[in-house]
Amino acid sequence: MPAERFEGIFPDRFKLDTVMIDGIEKGLISVVPFIDVDFTSAVFPFPTFTMGQTNYRIYIIDIETGERCVWFLGTT
């Protein structure tokens, strides 16, 4: 995705982890689908559920530590 699309999404302590593609800076985004098996609630441990889930996330860098991080945009 064009890097400017991610402006204002995460705190100033972080910067977007980017790659250059054909001379254009791009931000990294992923859509990760998976199956939750035996999912429970902390309040109600029973029953358990099996369900599909998809996480939407971007990749950022902590400018204070240099650590690479994942910023979750949402889940469905």
C-alpha positions as CSV (number, residue, x, y, z in Angstrom):
1,M,0.0,0.0,0.0
2,P,1.2,3.6,-0.5
3,A,3.0,4.7,2.7
4,E,0.9,7.8,3.0
5,R,-2.3,5.7,3.4
6,F,-1.1,4.8,6.9
7,E,-0.6,8.4,8.3
8,G,-2.3,9.0,11.6
9,I,-3.1,5.3,12.3
10,F,-0.5,4.7,15.0
11,P,1.2,6.8,17.7
12,D,4.2,9.1,16.9
13,R,6.6,6.7,18.8
14,F,6.4,4.4,15.8
15,K,7.2,4.6,12.1
16,L,5.9,2.6,9.3
17,D,8.1,-0.4,8.2
18,T,8.4,0.1,4.5
19,V,9.9,-1.4,1.3
20,M,10.8,0.2,-1.9
21,I,9.0,-1.2,-5.0
22,D,9.8,0.3,-8.4
23,G,11.2,3.4,-6.5
24,I,8.0,4.0,-4.5
25,E,7.8,3.6,-0.7
26,K,5.2,1.0,0.3
27,G,3.8,0.1,3.7
28,L,3.4,-3.5,4.7
29,I,-0.1,-4.8,5.5
30,S,-1.3,-8.4,6.0
31,V,-4.7,-10.1,6.2
32,V,-4.3,-13.3,8.3
33,P,-7.2,-15.8,8.3
34,F,-7.2,-18.7,10.8
35,I,-9.5,-21.0,12.7
36,D,-10.0,-20.6,16.5
37,V,-10.5,-24.0,18.1
38,D,-11.9,-24.4,21.6
39,F,-12.3,-20.6,22.0
40,T,-13.8,-19.6,25.4
41,S,-14.6,-16.5,27.4
42,A,-12.7,-15.6,30.6
43,V,-16.0,-14.9,32.2
44,F,-17.9,-18.0,30.9
45,P,-15.3,-20.8,30.3
46,F,-18.1,-23.1,28.8
47,P,-19.2,-23.6,26.2
48,T,-16.3,-23.6,23.7
49,F,-16.5,-22.4,20.1
50,T,-14.7,-23.1,16.9
51,M,-14.9,-20.2,14.4
52,G,-13.0,-18.5,11.7
53,Q,-11.2,-15.2,12.4
54,T,-9.3,-12.7,10.2
55,N,-6.8,-10.2,11.6
56,Y,-5.8,-7.1,9.7
57,R,-2.4,-5.6,10.6
58,I,0.4,-3.3,9.5
59,Y,4.1,-3.5,10.3
60,I,5.8,-0.7,12.2
61,I,9.1,0.1,14.0
62,D,9.5,1.5,17.5
63,I,11.8,4.4,17.0
64,E,12.9,4.4,20.6
65,T,14.1,0.7,20.6
66,G,14.4,-0.1,16.9
67,E,12.1,-3.1,17.5
68,R,9.8,-4.2,14.7
69,C,6.2,-4.5,15.7
70,V,2.7,-5.4,14.5
71,W,-0.1,-2.9,14.8
72,F,-3.6,-4.6,14.7
73,L,-6.1,-2.6,12.6
74,G,-9.0,-4.9,13.4
75,T,-10.4,-8.4,13.5
76,T,-13.5,-10.1,12.1
